[in-house]
Amino acid sequence: MSDQTLAPLDSAAASDAAYARVSSRPFPADVFAAPRLRWAVIGCGVIANQMAQVMALAGRHLAGVANRTLEKAQAFAERYGVERVYESFDELYADPTIDAVYITTPHNTHIAFLRRALAAGKHVLCEKSITLNAAELDEARALAREHGVVLMDATTILHMPLYQELVRRMRSGEFGQMNLAQVNFGSYKEYGDLSNRFYNPRLAGGAMLDIGVYALSIARLFMASQPDEMVSLANHSVTGVDQTSGFVTRNAEGQLGVFSLSLHSKQPKRAMISFDKCYLEVMEYPRADHATIVWTADGHREEVRAGEEGYALAYEIADLEAAVAGNEEKLKLIDYAADVMELMTRLRYDWGVYYPEEAELAAAAGVAVAGAE
């Protein structure tokens, strides 16, 4: 059986396979260009482990770790050679030797960590979804400005070299006018234990914050401005969160985005970005390192490669360090994240999906909180 006949791996398996491909290679010398910061991580889950592993490939180590369960933080530190285990989050925030914090906890906990870390003068890289809603992100951005620190969204699409190269070529005029983005993302998550993070409203579950952030982010990168018109439909899971949805967006320039998401139906992670002179096709796009350009004039296909999937989290670290050093392009990445967060929030509210933290907003809208009995 050829590789082409195999179904795509699930996200965790794909990440493991990507790491395995790079783990025996010399780490590229050009990934980190800005002055090095001392990093601590909050949380010890899968993504924190991936970050620690890729930093080790680069000859770097986390300087600190904090977790709700101290024993897990201690085990994490022992495994990855982390310098210090904090017995409380406040102890981490108060440590003057820590420059930057990587937040890896569930979506709905992010704002509490962001408030304290930013107010303590720490730069922050926060996992997707960076906040629960647009109001929380506005608050976090204001805190970052007040305390003179950088806040960055860790959605991988914002940091992969492939997209930086494609956007550069688009801006040069090589592709012509961007007209349409068609983006799919479908995962199959068992119903089983509905208390898991995918379906649990108390963990900000649902397709939008888990996978919609990727779909909207890739489209927004290639659009001239944030979409201001939307039409949509969504089906809810039995817990009240969004499970499957389809929606169309349009911005002032007339650029359309067509999206389909599902947490209970597998479909390709496929993005098609159409221009006058060509279209781009990107498969497995959240951490993609290659794309195909199909040129309108003669139909010929051009393969583009940039970066490496296995280094995805290293690019995030590098981008925050570059932003701290004053790189204007990296500092602007939070603007894309804010546009995406506003769209996700509007769509969820249109579908009547409000989390417990949004109970007052739900009451004002006359709808029930997701999962409320």
Secondary structure as UniProt FT lines:
FT   HELIX           3..5
FT   HELIX           11..22
FT   TURN            23..24
FT   TURN            29..30
FT   STRAND          39..42
FT   HELIX           46..57
FT   TURN            58..59
FT   STRAND          64..66
FT   HELIX           70..80
FT   STRAND          84..85
FT   HELIX           89..93
FT   TURN            96..97
FT   STRAND          100..103
FT   HELIX           107..109
FT   HELIX           110..119
FT   TURN            120..121
FT   STRAND          123..126
FT   HELIX           134..147
FT   STRAND          151..153
FT   HELIX           156..158
FT   HELIX           161..171
FT   TURN            172..173
FT   STRAND          178..188
FT   TURN            194..195
FT   TURN            197..199
FT   HELIX           201..203
FT   HELIX           208..212
FT   HELIX           213..222
FT   STRAND          229..236
FT   TURN            238..239
FT   STRAND          242..250
FT   TURN            252..253
FT   STRAND          256..262
FT   STRAND          264..275
FT   STRAND          278..283
FT   HELIX           285..287
FT   STRAND          290..295
FT   TURN            296..298
FT   STRAND          301..305
FT   HELIX           309..311
FT   HELIX           312..324
FT   TURN            325..326
FT   HELIX           328..331
FT   HELIX           333..350
FT   TURN            351..352
FT   HELIX           356..358
FT   HELIX           359..365
FT   TURN            370..371
//
